[in-house]
Amino acid sequence: MKIGELAARSGCHPETVRYYERIGLLPSPPRTSGGYRDYAPEDVARLRFVSRGRDLGFSLEEIRSLLGLADDDGLSCQEVDRLARVHLADIHTRLDDLQRMATELQRVIDSCSGSERGQCTILDTLRRPPS
């Protein structure tokens, strides 16, 4: 199948397909006599794997590792479990950071009267060094 059909079946944009091919997440397919890329059904499954991994927030390097593990016939689930647990811990850390930022921003917004000309609590807060 050509890149347009692969993109439609996998839900990826054709430029994303080319990018994944360039960085090695998708193997370079053979070419037709006319020079078109000739993708196989396995490429659709691989792109869906990559897309789902991205949806879950895995980095491209983490997905590369997961693909390597998925391609291993003697796969032990331990390494996949370890990667998923590390990723989940990172997500929780980011959630904590986002909650801290939201709380601080809400505090700054709440302290803003919004009516004093030339005085802006939000801008003043951004000008100060972090405490």
Beta strands, then each sheet from edge to edge (+ up, - down):
end
